[in-house]
């Protein structure tokens, strides 16, 4: 869905900010024939991703860079970030937009995927303390601070909150199946904490307290953009 939204073409160059364990970069390279530079500040995650790319024969197409997104350099056809924006901080959104703008070529486009809210409000204190210190799920109005100062055109917005609620249900089911093993790795307190986090998140996305936004954008003069959403639902 993410790759179709960006209309990736073989041979293009993509930059990813906050690549996690590296799965999206590998998927883009394998299924769309693009070359990817994926940035992440986590040494452990980058090491794992590099090892996996080597093992799967994709090291020539995917470069994992252990560095902050603010240090992204070069020009790319597409920019993507999934699940990083929540940790950037609203005060840094304009700076993120500057990175995006300088990274994209004339017909550049991109996608930012983030947990969000219908209106700005502080992080839930328990989640702030126990799960995501310093995180901030933005409202759409706050997200526009990334694009407006840099003349980036928003093309499409989709809210996938009910999809994410279902994803969380599956995570909770799998967590319960592995509960004894998780308790051996950590302790009973951790199991209770993680169960509460997953169950509470299911409730938040089901009731609309939290949203899941995907924003597709492009450089302002890029007319090579779809006029419908038909490309998302090819047979």
DAZI-V726175 format. One line per field, one symbol per residue. ss: DSSP state (a for helix, b for strand, c for the rest). burial: I if it has 9 or more other C-alpha atoms within 8 Angstrom, else O. A space follows every 10 residues. Layout:
ss = ???
burial = ???
//
This chain:
ss = caaaaacccc ccbbbbbccc ccaaaaaaaa aaccbbbbbb ccaaaaaaaa aaaaaccccc cbbbbbccaa accccbbbbb bbccaaacca aaaaaaaaaa aaabbbbbbb bbbbbbbccc ccccaaaaaa cccccccbba aaaaaaaaaa cbbbbbbbbc aaaaaaaaaa aaaaaaacaa aaaaaccaaa aaaaaaaaaa aaaaaaaccc bbbbbbbbbc ccccccccca aaacc
burial = OOOIIIOIOO OIIIIIIIII OIIOIIIIII OIIIIIIIII IOOOIIOIII OOIIOOOIIO IIIIIIOIIO OIOOOIIIII IIIIIIOIIO OOIIIIIIII IOIIIOIIII IIIIIIIIOO OOIOOOIIOO OOOOIIIIII OIIOIIIIII OIIIOOIOOI IOOIIIOIIO IIOOIOOOIO OIIOOOIOOI IOIOIOIIIO IIIIIIOOII IIIIIIIIIO OIOOOOOOOO IOOOO
//
